[in-house]
Amino acid sequence: MMSQITLISFFKYKGFANKWQAFTRMGMPPIKLKKVDGLTFFKPLGTGSGNGFSIKPDFSTYGFVTVFNTEEQAKKFVASAAMLHYKKKAANFSLVYMKTVKSHGEWSKQNPFKSSVNFNKTKPLAVITRATIKPQLAHKFWKYVPSVSKSMDAYKALVFSKGIGEFPLLMQATFSLWTSADAMMNYAYQNPSHAEMVKKTRELKWYSEELFARFEPYKIEGNLIPNFL
């Protein structure tokens, strides 16, 4: 039985030439759905500065999300020339292999993540939240982001977090890694800043498209993200 694998990858670059090459590759990625065996979804991603949840971009860090039908296909891709384009001039990188626990909503008019493992609140958890912000409400959305970003710094159970996006200001996503699902839920439901953000989201309806997905991370390669698994 095939088990879908989601691979999220981050690459950090040093030096203007390497950063510029990585930036220009956003518009001309070497990865194509039709050319990569088993690849069903791909999105190149820029990132935000600080812990990632910032209106200011991080021009040193880029990444992408890929979804494969099987783990073997994901591993084959990691060893491919397409991946080498990203790795070869990166100062640091990390690849996180994940299986979907649950996903709802849409990303580019589809839900690419298929559930394959059961929810276990004691296991490590990865979360992707993604949204297209209505242009007329973008200023209100970004008004509330700094308080949420700052509130995450105090959570020791948060292993890694990064704001990611396909298009500045309007097409935004977040990726976070937690020591357990319990820890993530404690933050989501007990943190006042996050609760206020959720409340405003419901009141103002500032997204034209949104997705929330939970994953079980089971393998981390590279040294950009702490390997806590």
CYANA upper distance limits for C-alpha pairs under 8 A (distance plus 0.5 A):
  2 MET  CA     69 ASN  CA      7.05
  2 MET  CA     70 THR  CA      6.25
  3 SER  CA     69 ASN  CA      6.92
  3 SER  CA     70 THR  CA      5.96
  3 SER  CA     71 GLU  CA      7.79
  3 SER  CA     99 LYS  CA      8.34
  3 SER  CA    116 SER  CA      6.84
  4 GLN  CA     67 VAL  CA      7.64
  4 GLN  CA     68 PHE  CA      6.23
  4 GLN  CA     69 ASN  CA      5.02
  4 GLN  CA     70 THR  CA      5.69
  4 GLN  CA     71 GLU  CA      7.64
  4 GLN  CA     99 LYS  CA      7.18
  4 GLN  CA    100 THR  CA      8.27
  4 GLN  CA    113 PHE  CA      8.44
  4 GLN  CA    114 LYS  CA      7.37
  4 GLN  CA    116 SER  CA      7.58
  5 ILE  CA     67 VAL  CA      6.31
  5 ILE  CA     68 PHE  CA      5.72
  5 ILE  CA     69 ASN  CA      6.87
  5 ILE  CA     70 THR  CA      6.40
  5 ILE  CA     71 GLU  CA      6.28
  5 ILE  CA     74 ALA  CA      7.54
  5 ILE  CA     97 TYR  CA      7.27
  5 ILE  CA     98 MET  CA      6.33
  5 ILE  CA     99 LYS  CA      5.91
  5 ILE  CA    100 THR  CA      8.15
  6 THR  CA     65 VAL  CA      7.74
  6 THR  CA     66 THR  CA      6.33
  6 THR  CA     67 VAL  CA      4.91
  6 THR  CA     68 PHE  CA      6.83
  6 THR  CA     97 TYR  CA      6.54
  6 THR  CA     98 MET  CA      5.66
  6 THR  CA     99 LYS  CA      6.75
  6 THR  CA    100 THR  CA      8.02
  6 THR  CA    113 PHE  CA      8.18
  7 LEU  CA     65 VAL  CA      6.46
  7 LEU  CA     66 THR  CA      5.72
  7 LEU  CA     67 VAL  CA      6.68
  7 LEU  CA     68 PHE  CA      8.45
  7 LEU  CA     74 ALA  CA      7.90
  7 LEU  CA     95 LEU  CA      7.16
  7 LEU  CA     96 VAL  CA      6.12
  7 LEU  CA     97 TYR  CA      5.32
  7 LEU  CA     98 MET  CA      6.77
  8 ILE  CA     63 GLY  CA      7.85
  8 ILE  CA     64 PHE  CA      6.41
  8 ILE  CA     65 VAL  CA      5.07
  8 ILE  CA     66 THR  CA      6.85
  8 ILE  CA     95 LEU  CA      6.37
  8 ILE  CA     96 VAL  CA      5.86
  8 ILE  CA     97 TYR  CA      7.41
  9 SER  CA     63 GLY  CA      5.68
  9 SER  CA     64 PHE  CA      6.00
  9 SER  CA     65 VAL  CA      7.06
  9 SER  CA     93 PHE  CA      7.88
  9 SER  CA     94 SER  CA      6.29
  9 SER  CA     95 LEU  CA      4.95
  9 SER  CA     96 VAL  CA      6.87
 10 PHE  CA     61 THR  CA      7.37
 10 PHE  CA     62 TYR  CA      6.26
 10 PHE  CA     63 GLY  CA      4.75
 10 PHE  CA     64 PHE  CA      7.43
 10 PHE  CA     93 PHE  CA      5.95
 10 PHE  CA     94 SER  CA      5.92
 10 PHE  CA     95 LEU  CA      7.09
 10 PHE  CA    224 LEU  CA      8.17
 11 PHE  CA     61 THR  CA      6.06
 11 PHE  CA     62 TYR  CA      5.91
 11 PHE  CA     63 GLY  CA      6.38
 11 PHE  CA     86 TYR  CA      7.57
 11 PHE  CA     87 LYS  CA      7.67
 11 PHE  CA     90 ALA  CA      6.38
 11 PHE  CA     91 ALA  CA      8.10
 11 PHE  CA     92 ASN  CA      6.47
 11 PHE  CA     93 PHE  CA      4.82
 11 PHE  CA     94 SER  CA      7.27
 11 PHE  CA    224 LEU  CA      8.32
 12 LYS  CA     60 SER  CA      6.01
 12 LYS  CA     61 THR  CA      4.89
 12 LYS  CA     62 TYR  CA      7.14
 12 LYS  CA     90 ALA  CA      6.06
 12 LYS  CA     91 ALA  CA      6.24
 12 LYS  CA     92 ASN  CA      5.70
 12 LYS  CA     93 PHE  CA      6.54
 12 LYS  CA    224 LEU  CA      8.29
 13 TYR  CA     18 ASN  CA      6.59
 13 TYR  CA     19 LYS  CA      6.17
 13 TYR  CA     22 ALA  CA      8.41
 13 TYR  CA     60 SER  CA      5.58
 13 TYR  CA     61 THR  CA      6.81
 13 TYR  CA     89 LYS  CA      7.48
 13 TYR  CA     90 ALA  CA      5.30
 13 TYR  CA     91 ALA  CA      5.72
 13 TYR  CA     92 ASN  CA      7.59
 14 LYS  CA     18 ASN  CA      6.85
 14 LYS  CA     19 LYS  CA      6.98
 14 LYS  CA     60 SER  CA      7.12
 14 LYS  CA     90 ALA  CA      7.87
 14 LYS  CA     91 ALA  CA      6.83
 15 GLY  CA     19 LYS  CA      6.75
 16 PHE  CA     20 TRP  CA      6.46
 17 ALA  CA     21 GLN  CA      6.67
 18 ASN  CA     22 ALA  CA      6.71
 18 ASN  CA     89 LYS  CA      7.09
 18 ASN  CA     90 ALA  CA      8.27
 19 LYS  CA     23 PHE  CA      6.62
 19 LYS  CA     59 PHE  CA      7.04
 19 LYS  CA     60 SER  CA      6.16
 20 TRP  CA     24 THR  CA      6.67
 21 GLN  CA     25 ARG  CA      6.66
 22 ALA  CA     26 MET  CA      7.32
 22 ALA  CA     62 TYR  CA      7.62
 22 ALA  CA     86 TYR  CA      8.22
 23 PHE  CA     27 GLY  CA      8.44
 23 PHE  CA     59 PHE  CA      7.81
 23 PHE  CA     62 TYR  CA      8.29
 24 THR  CA     28 MET  CA      7.36
 25 ARG  CA     29 PRO  CA      5.59
 25 ARG  CA     30 PRO  CA      8.23
 26 MET  CA     44 PRO  CA      6.57
 26 MET  CA     45 LEU  CA      7.71
 26 MET  CA     46 GLY  CA      8.17
 29 PRO  CA     44 PRO  CA      7.84
 30 PRO  CA     82 ALA  CA      6.13
 30 PRO  CA     85 HIS  CA      7.90
 31 ILE  CA     35 LYS  CA      8.00
 31 ILE  CA     36 VAL  CA      7.75
 31 ILE  CA     42 PHE  CA      8.46
 31 ILE  CA     82 ALA  CA      6.56
 32 LYS  CA     36 VAL  CA      6.88
 32 LYS  CA     42 PHE  CA      8.47
 33 LEU  CA     39 LEU  CA      6.24
 33 LEU  CA     40 THR  CA      7.03
 33 LEU  CA     41 PHE  CA      7.49
 33 LEU  CA     42 PHE  CA      7.58
 34 LYS  CA     39 LEU  CA      8.32
 36 VAL  CA     77 PHE  CA      7.71
 37 ASP  CA     73 GLN  CA      6.94
 37 ASP  CA     77 PHE  CA      8.36
 38 GLY  CA     68 PHE  CA      5.69
 38 GLY  CA     69 ASN  CA      5.83
 38 GLY  CA     70 THR  CA      7.67
 38 GLY  CA     73 GLN  CA      6.35
 38 GLY  CA     74 ALA  CA      8.36
 39 LEU  CA     66 THR  CA      7.44
 39 LEU  CA     67 VAL  CA      6.29
 39 LEU  CA     68 PHE  CA      5.14
 39 LEU  CA     69 ASN  CA      7.33
 39 LEU  CA     73 GLN  CA      8.31
 40 THR  CA     66 THR  CA      8.10
 40 THR  CA     67 VAL  CA      6.11
 40 THR  CA     68 PHE  CA      6.34
 40 THR  CA     69 ASN  CA      7.69
 40 THR  CA    112 PRO  CA      8.10
 41 PHE  CA     65 VAL  CA      8.17
 41 PHE  CA     66 THR  CA      6.05
 41 PHE  CA     67 VAL  CA      5.58
 41 PHE  CA     68 PHE  CA      7.99
 41 PHE  CA    112 PRO  CA      6.96
 42 PHE  CA     64 PHE  CA      7.55
 42 PHE  CA     65 VAL  CA      6.07
 42 PHE  CA     66 THR  CA      5.10
 42 PHE  CA     67 VAL  CA      7.19
 43 LYS  CA     64 PHE  CA      5.95
 43 LYS  CA     65 VAL  CA      5.81
 43 LYS  CA     66 THR  CA      7.33
 43 LYS  CA    166 GLU  CA      7.81
 44 PRO  CA     62 TYR  CA      8.42
 44 PRO  CA     63 GLY  CA      6.60
 44 PRO  CA     64 PHE  CA      4.80
 44 PRO  CA     65 VAL  CA      7.19
 44 PRO  CA    166 GLU  CA      6.99
 45 LEU  CA     62 TYR  CA      6.39
 45 LEU  CA     63 GLY  CA      5.51
 45 LEU  CA     64 PHE  CA      5.55
 45 LEU  CA     65 VAL  CA      8.15
 45 LEU  CA    164 ILE  CA      6.28
 45 LEU  CA    165 GLY  CA      5.64
 45 LEU  CA    166 GLU  CA      5.64
 46 GLY  CA     57 PRO  CA      8.09
 46 GLY  CA     58 ASP  CA      8.02
 46 GLY  CA     59 PHE  CA      8.31
 46 GLY  CA     61 THR  CA      7.47
 46 GLY  CA     62 TYR  CA      5.39
 46 GLY  CA     63 GLY  CA      6.94
 46 GLY  CA    164 ILE  CA      6.07
 46 GLY  CA    165 GLY  CA      5.85
 46 GLY  CA    166 GLU  CA      6.82
 46 GLY  CA    167 PHE  CA      8.36
 47 THR  CA     52 GLY  CA      6.75
 47 THR  CA     57 PRO  CA      6.46
 47 THR  CA     58 ASP  CA      5.95
 47 THR  CA     59 PHE  CA      8.03
 47 THR  CA     61 THR  CA      6.68
 47 THR  CA     62 TYR  CA      6.51
 47 THR  CA     63 GLY  CA      8.25
 47 THR  CA    162 LYS  CA      7.34
 47 THR  CA    163 GLY  CA      5.94
 47 THR  CA    164 ILE  CA      4.87
 47 THR  CA    165 GLY  CA      6.74
 48 GLY  CA     52 GLY  CA      4.56
 48 GLY  CA     53 PHE  CA      6.27
 48 GLY  CA     54 SER  CA      5.78
 48 GLY  CA     55 ILE  CA      7.18
 48 GLY  CA     56 LYS  CA      6.39
 48 GLY  CA     57 PRO  CA      4.82
 48 GLY  CA     58 ASP  CA      5.36
 48 GLY  CA    162 LYS  CA      7.40
 48 GLY  CA    163 GLY  CA      5.63
 48 GLY  CA    164 ILE  CA      6.87
 49 SER  CA     53 PHE  CA      7.43
 49 SER  CA     54 SER  CA      6.24
 49 SER  CA     55 ILE  CA      8.30
 49 SER  CA     56 LYS  CA      6.26
 49 SER  CA     57 PRO  CA      5.78
 49 SER  CA     58 ASP  CA      4.91
 49 SER  CA    163 GLY  CA      8.44
 50 GLY  CA     54 SER  CA      7.36
 50 GLY  CA     58 ASP  CA      8.35
 51 ASN  CA    149 SER  CA      7.75
 51 ASN  CA    161 SER  CA      6.55
 51 ASN  CA    162 LYS  CA      6.13
 51 ASN  CA    163 GLY  CA      7.82
 52 GLY  CA     58 ASP  CA      8.25
 52 GLY  CA    161 SER  CA      7.20
 52 GLY  CA    162 LYS  CA      4.63
 52 GLY  CA    163 GLY  CA      4.55
 52 GLY  CA    164 ILE  CA      7.70
 52 GLY  CA    174 THR  CA      8.47
 53 PHE  CA    145 VAL  CA      7.34
 53 PHE  CA    146 PRO  CA      7.72
 53 PHE  CA    149 SER  CA      6.03
 53 PHE  CA    162 LYS  CA      7.05
 53 PHE  CA    163 GLY  CA      5.31
 53 PHE  CA    174 THR  CA      8.16
 54 SER  CA    145 VAL  CA      7.68
 54 SER  CA    146 PRO  CA      7.28
 54 SER  CA    149 SER  CA      8.02
 54 SER  CA    163 GLY  CA      7.80
 55 ILE  CA    142 TRP  CA      7.53
 55 ILE  CA    169 LEU  CA      7.43
 67 VAL  CA     74 ALA  CA      8.45
 67 VAL  CA    112 PRO  CA      7.95
 67 VAL  CA    113 PHE  CA      8.11
 68 PHE  CA     73 GLN  CA      6.87
 68 PHE  CA     74 ALA  CA      6.36
 69 ASN  CA     73 GLN  CA      7.53
 70 THR  CA     74 ALA  CA      7.04
 71 GLU  CA     75 LYS  CA      6.69
 72 GLU  CA     76 LYS  CA      6.66
 73 GLN  CA     77 PHE  CA      6.73
 74 ALA  CA     78 VAL  CA      6.83
 75 LYS  CA     79 ALA  CA      7.01
 76 LYS  CA     80 SER  CA      6.86
 77 PHE  CA     82 ALA  CA      8.07
 77 PHE  CA     83 MET  CA      7.38
 78 VAL  CA     83 MET  CA      6.30
 79 ALA  CA     83 MET  CA      7.32
 79 ALA  CA     84 LEU  CA      8.13
 80 SER  CA     84 LEU  CA      7.03
 81 ALA  CA     85 HIS  CA      7.09
 82 ALA  CA     86 TYR  CA      7.92
 83 MET  CA     87 LYS  CA      6.85
 84 LEU  CA     88 LYS  CA      6.11
 85 HIS  CA     89 LYS  CA      8.43
 86 TYR  CA     90 ALA  CA      7.33
 87 LYS  CA     93 PHE  CA      7.70
 92 ASN  CA    222 GLY  CA      7.71
 92 ASN  CA    223 ASN  CA      6.75
 92 ASN  CA    224 LEU  CA      5.98
 93 PHE  CA    222 GLY  CA      5.88
 93 PHE  CA    223 ASN  CA      6.56
 93 PHE  CA    224 LEU  CA      5.56
 93 PHE  CA    225 ILE  CA      8.34
 94 SER  CA    220 ILE  CA      7.26
 94 SER  CA    221 GLU  CA      5.89
 94 SER  CA    222 GLY  CA      4.74
 94 SER  CA    223 ASN  CA      6.32
 94 SER  CA    224 LEU  CA      5.67
 94 SER  CA    225 ILE  CA      6.39
 95 LEU  CA    220 ILE  CA      6.10
 95 LEU  CA    221 GLU  CA      5.56
 95 LEU  CA    222 GLY  CA      6.93
 96 VAL  CA    217 PRO  CA      7.22
 96 VAL  CA    218 TYR  CA      8.26
 96 VAL  CA    219 LYS  CA      6.46
 96 VAL  CA    220 ILE  CA      5.13
 96 VAL  CA    221 GLU  CA      7.13
 97 TYR  CA    217 PRO  CA      6.27
 97 TYR  CA    218 TYR  CA      6.52
 97 TYR  CA    219 LYS  CA      5.68
 97 TYR  CA    220 ILE  CA      6.85
 98 MET  CA    126 ALA  CA      8.40
 98 MET  CA    215 PHE  CA      6.36
 98 MET  CA    216 GLU  CA      5.92
 98 MET  CA    217 PRO  CA      4.73
 98 MET  CA    218 TYR  CA      6.42
 98 MET  CA    219 LYS  CA      7.83
 99 LYS  CA    115 SER  CA      7.93
 99 LYS  CA    116 SER  CA      6.85
 99 LYS  CA    117 VAL  CA      7.12
 99 LYS  CA    215 PHE  CA      5.95
 99 LYS  CA    216 GLU  CA      5.75
 99 LYS  CA    217 PRO  CA      7.03
 99 LYS  CA    218 TYR  CA      8.27
100 THR  CA    113 PHE  CA      6.84
100 THR  CA    114 LYS  CA      6.60
100 THR  CA    115 SER  CA      5.20
100 THR  CA    116 SER  CA      6.17
100 THR  CA    117 VAL  CA      6.84
100 THR  CA    213 ALA  CA      7.99
100 THR  CA    214 ARG  CA      6.70
100 THR  CA    215 PHE  CA      4.87
100 THR  CA    216 GLU  CA      6.80
101 VAL  CA    115 SER  CA      5.60
101 VAL  CA    116 SER  CA      6.80
101 VAL  CA    117 VAL  CA      5.73
101 VAL  CA    118 ASN  CA      6.33
101 VAL  CA    119 PHE  CA      6.30
101 VAL  CA    213 ALA  CA      8.15
101 VAL  CA    214 ARG  CA      5.90
101 VAL  CA    215 PHE  CA      5.44
101 VAL  CA    216 GLU  CA      6.91
102 LYS  CA    113 PHE  CA      8.36
102 LYS  CA    114 LYS  CA      7.88
102 LYS  CA    115 SER  CA      5.83
102 LYS  CA    119 PHE  CA      8.47
102 LYS  CA    213 ALA  CA      6.25
102 LYS  CA    214 ARG  CA      5.83
102 LYS  CA    215 PHE  CA      7.50
103 SER  CA    111 ASN  CA      7.94
103 SER  CA    113 PHE  CA      6.75
103 SER  CA    114 LYS  CA      7.73
103 SER  CA    115 SER  CA      7.65
103 SER  CA    211 LEU  CA      7.77
103 SER  CA    212 PHE  CA      6.26
103 SER  CA    213 ALA  CA      4.55
103 SER  CA    214 ARG  CA      6.73
104 HIS  CA    111 ASN  CA      7.51
104 HIS  CA    211 LEU  CA      6.26
104 HIS  CA    212 PHE  CA      6.14
104 HIS  CA    213 ALA  CA      6.91
105 GLY  CA    110 GLN  CA      8.39
105 GLY  CA    111 ASN  CA      6.85
105 GLY  CA    209 GLU  CA      8.09
105 GLY  CA    210 GLU  CA      6.12
105 GLY  CA    211 LEU  CA      4.61
105 GLY  CA    212 PHE  CA      6.90
106 GLU  CA    110 GLN  CA      5.29
106 GLU  CA    111 ASN  CA      5.22
106 GLU  CA    112 PRO  CA      8.43
106 GLU  CA    209 GLU  CA      6.97
106 GLU  CA    210 GLU  CA      6.28
106 GLU  CA    211 LEU  CA      5.59
107 TRP  CA    111 ASN  CA      6.41
107 TRP  CA    112 PRO  CA      7.94
107 TRP  CA    130 ARG  CA      7.71
107 TRP  CA    131 ALA  CA      8.23
107 TRP  CA    209 GLU  CA      7.64
107 TRP  CA    210 GLU  CA      7.23
107 TRP  CA    211 LEU  CA      6.74
111 ASN  CA    211 LEU  CA      8.30
113 PHE  CA    213 ALA  CA      8.17
117 VAL  CA    216 GLU  CA      8.13
120 ASN  CA    181 ALA  CA      7.66
121 LYS  CA    180 SER  CA      6.68
121 LYS  CA    181 ALA  CA      4.99
121 LYS  CA    182 ASP  CA      5.67
122 THR  CA    180 SER  CA      5.76
122 THR  CA    181 ALA  CA      6.65
122 THR  CA    182 ASP  CA      6.94
123 LYS  CA    179 THR  CA      7.65
123 LYS  CA    180 SER  CA      5.43
123 LYS  CA    181 ALA  CA      6.86
123 LYS  CA    216 GLU  CA      7.95
124 PRO  CA    177 LEU  CA      8.00
124 PRO  CA    178 TRP  CA      6.26
124 PRO  CA    179 THR  CA      5.15
124 PRO  CA    180 SER  CA      4.58
124 PRO  CA    181 ALA  CA      6.67
124 PRO  CA    216 GLU  CA      6.87
124 PRO  CA    217 PRO  CA      7.12
124 PRO  CA    229 LEU  CA      8.05
125 LEU  CA    177 LEU  CA      6.44
125 LEU  CA    178 TRP  CA      5.71
125 LEU  CA    179 THR  CA      7.09
125 LEU  CA    180 SER  CA      5.95
125 LEU  CA    181 ALA  CA      5.76
125 LEU  CA    184 MET  CA      8.19
125 LEU  CA    214 ARG  CA      7.38
125 LEU  CA    215 PHE  CA      6.32
125 LEU  CA    216 GLU  CA      5.69
125 LEU  CA    217 PRO  CA      6.79
126 ALA  CA    175 PHE  CA      7.72
126 ALA  CA    176 SER  CA      6.13
126 ALA  CA    177 LEU  CA      5.00
126 ALA  CA    178 TRP  CA      6.73
126 ALA  CA    214 ARG  CA      6.35
126 ALA  CA    215 PHE  CA      5.46
126 ALA  CA    216 GLU  CA      6.65
126 ALA  CA    217 PRO  CA      6.68
127 VAL  CA    174 THR  CA      8.24
127 VAL  CA    175 PHE  CA      6.14
127 VAL  CA    176 SER  CA      5.81
127 VAL  CA    177 LEU  CA      7.11
127 VAL  CA    212 PHE  CA      7.98
127 VAL  CA    213 ALA  CA      6.26
127 VAL  CA    214 ARG  CA      5.22
127 VAL  CA    215 PHE  CA      6.69
128 ILE  CA    173 ALA  CA      7.37
128 ILE  CA    174 THR  CA      6.07
128 ILE  CA    175 PHE  CA      5.22
128 ILE  CA    176 SER  CA      7.31
128 ILE  CA    211 LEU  CA      8.39
128 ILE  CA    212 PHE  CA      6.49
128 ILE  CA    213 ALA  CA      5.74
128 ILE  CA    214 ARG  CA      7.13
129 THR  CA    173 ALA  CA      5.81
129 THR  CA    174 THR  CA      5.75
129 THR  CA    175 PHE  CA      7.31
129 THR  CA    210 GLU  CA      8.06
129 THR  CA    211 LEU  CA      6.23
129 THR  CA    212 PHE  CA      5.08
129 THR  CA    213 ALA  CA      6.89
130 ARG  CA    171 MET  CA      8.27
130 ARG  CA    172 GLN  CA      6.36
130 ARG  CA    173 ALA  CA      4.46
130 ARG  CA    174 THR  CA      6.96
130 ARG  CA    210 GLU  CA      5.98
130 ARG  CA    211 LEU  CA      5.56
130 ARG  CA    212 PHE  CA      6.99
131 ALA  CA    171 MET  CA      6.57
131 ALA  CA    172 GLN  CA      6.04
131 ALA  CA    173 ALA  CA      6.63
131 ALA  CA    207 TYR  CA      6.57
131 ALA  CA    208 SER  CA      7.93
131 ALA  CA    209 GLU  CA      5.98
131 ALA  CA    210 GLU  CA      4.62
131 ALA  CA    211 LEU  CA      6.87
132 THR  CA    170 LEU  CA      6.20
132 THR  CA    171 MET  CA      5.05
132 THR  CA    172 GLN  CA      6.85
132 THR  CA    207 TYR  CA      5.97
132 THR  CA    208 SER  CA      6.10
132 THR  CA    209 GLU  CA      5.67
132 THR  CA    210 GLU  CA      6.91
133 ILE  CA    137 LEU  CA      7.54
133 ILE  CA    138 ALA  CA      6.60
133 ILE  CA    141 PHE  CA      8.44
133 ILE  CA    169 LEU  CA      8.39
133 ILE  CA    170 LEU  CA      5.41
133 ILE  CA    171 MET  CA      6.80
133 ILE  CA    172 GLN  CA      8.07
133 ILE  CA    206 TRP  CA      6.26
133 ILE  CA    207 TYR  CA      5.01
133 ILE  CA    208 SER  CA      6.59
133 ILE  CA    209 GLU  CA      8.05
134 LYS  CA    138 ALA  CA      6.74
134 LYS  CA    170 LEU  CA      7.63
134 LYS  CA    206 TRP  CA      6.02
134 LYS  CA    207 TYR  CA      6.04
134 LYS  CA    208 SER  CA      6.33
135 PRO  CA    170 LEU  CA      7.23
137 LEU  CA    141 PHE  CA      6.91
137 LEU  CA    206 TRP  CA      6.24
138 ALA  CA    142 TRP  CA      6.77
138 ALA  CA    169 LEU  CA      7.68
138 ALA  CA    170 LEU  CA      7.38
138 ALA  CA    206 TRP  CA      8.03
139 HIS  CA    143 LYS  CA      6.71
140 LYS  CA    144 TYR  CA      7.45
141 PHE  CA    145 VAL  CA      7.21
141 PHE  CA    206 TRP  CA      7.77
142 TRP  CA    146 PRO  CA      7.99
144 TYR  CA    148 VAL  CA      7.45
144 TYR  CA    197 MET  CA      7.26
145 VAL  CA    149 SER  CA      6.64
145 VAL  CA    197 MET  CA      8.43
146 PRO  CA    150 LYS  CA      6.65
147 SER  CA    151 SER  CA      6.70
147 SER  CA    193 SER  CA      6.67
148 VAL  CA    152 MET  CA      7.13
148 VAL  CA    193 SER  CA      5.78
148 VAL  CA    194 HIS  CA      6.14
148 VAL  CA    197 MET  CA      8.00
149 SER  CA    153 ASP  CA      7.85
151 SER  CA    155 TYR  CA      8.43
151 SER  CA    191 ASN  CA      8.16
151 SER  CA    193 SER  CA      7.25
151 SER  CA    194 HIS  CA      8.46
152 MET  CA    158 LEU  CA      8.14
155 TYR  CA    187 TYR  CA      8.30
157 ALA  CA    178 TRP  CA      6.15
157 ALA  CA    179 THR  CA      5.79
157 ALA  CA    180 SER  CA      8.00
157 ALA  CA    183 ALA  CA      6.61
157 ALA  CA    184 MET  CA      8.27
158 LEU  CA    176 SER  CA      7.82
158 LEU  CA    177 LEU  CA      6.57
158 LEU  CA    178 TRP  CA      5.18
158 LEU  CA    179 THR  CA      7.10
158 LEU  CA    183 ALA  CA      8.42
158 LEU  CA    184 MET  CA      8.21
159 VAL  CA    176 SER  CA      8.06
159 VAL  CA    177 LEU  CA      5.85
159 VAL  CA    178 TRP  CA      5.94
159 VAL  CA    179 THR  CA      7.18
159 VAL  CA    226 PRO  CA      7.65
159 VAL  CA    228 PHE  CA      8.41
160 PHE  CA    176 SER  CA      6.06
160 PHE  CA    177 LEU  CA      5.64
160 PHE  CA    178 TRP  CA      7.82
160 PHE  CA    225 ILE  CA      7.21
160 PHE  CA    226 PRO  CA      8.25
161 SER  CA    174 THR  CA      7.83
161 SER  CA    175 PHE  CA      6.16
161 SER  CA    176 SER  CA      4.72
161 SER  CA    177 LEU  CA      6.92
162 LYS  CA    174 THR  CA      6.34
162 LYS  CA    175 PHE  CA      5.91
162 LYS  CA    176 SER  CA      7.00
163 GLY  CA    172 GLN  CA      7.91
163 GLY  CA    173 ALA  CA      6.47
163 GLY  CA    174 THR  CA      4.94
163 GLY  CA    175 PHE  CA      6.90
164 ILE  CA    172 GLN  CA      6.61
164 ILE  CA    173 ALA  CA      5.48
164 ILE  CA    174 THR  CA      5.94
164 ILE  CA    175 PHE  CA      7.59
165 GLY  CA    171 MET  CA      6.16
165 GLY  CA    172 GLN  CA      4.85
165 GLY  CA    173 ALA  CA      5.87
165 GLY  CA    174 THR  CA      8.38
166 GLU  CA    171 MET  CA      6.17
166 GLU  CA    172 GLN  CA      7.22
167 PHE  CA    171 MET  CA      5.50
167 PHE  CA    172 GLN  CA      7.63
168 PRO  CA    172 GLN  CA      7.97
178 TRP  CA    183 ALA  CA      7.24
178 TRP  CA    184 MET  CA      6.69
179 THR  CA    183 ALA  CA      7.28
179 THR  CA    228 PHE  CA      8.33
180 SER  CA    184 MET  CA      7.13
181 ALA  CA    185 MET  CA      6.73
182 ASP  CA    186 ASN  CA      6.68
183 ALA  CA    187 TYR  CA      6.91
184 MET  CA    188 ALA  CA      6.65
185 MET  CA    189 TYR  CA      6.46
186 ASN  CA    190 GLN  CA      6.05
186 ASN  CA    191 ASN  CA      8.04
187 TYR  CA    191 ASN  CA      5.78
187 TYR  CA    194 HIS  CA      8.28
188 ALA  CA    194 HIS  CA      6.67
188 ALA  CA    195 ALA  CA      7.37
189 TYR  CA    194 HIS  CA      8.07
189 TYR  CA    195 ALA  CA      6.82
190 GLN  CA    195 ALA  CA      7.73
191 ASN  CA    195 ALA  CA      6.61
192 PRO  CA    196 GLU  CA      6.60
193 SER  CA    197 MET  CA      6.84
194 HIS  CA    198 VAL  CA      6.80
195 ALA  CA    199 LYS  CA      6.69
196 GLU  CA    200 LYS  CA      6.66
197 MET  CA    201 THR  CA      6.63
198 VAL  CA    202 ARG  CA      6.96
199 LYS  CA    203 GLU  CA      6.75
200 LYS  CA    204 LEU  CA      6.24
200 LYS  CA    205 LYS  CA      8.23
201 THR  CA    205 LYS  CA      5.85
201 THR  CA    206 TRP  CA      6.78
201 THR  CA    207 TYR  CA      8.34
217 PRO  CA    229 LEU  CA      8.46
218 TYR  CA    229 LEU  CA      7.23
219 LYS  CA    229 LEU  CA      7.39
220 ILE  CA    225 ILE  CA      8.33
220 ILE  CA    227 ASN  CA      6.44
220 ILE  CA    229 LEU  CA      8.09
221 GLU  CA    227 ASN  CA      8.22
223 ASN  CA    227 ASN  CA      8.15
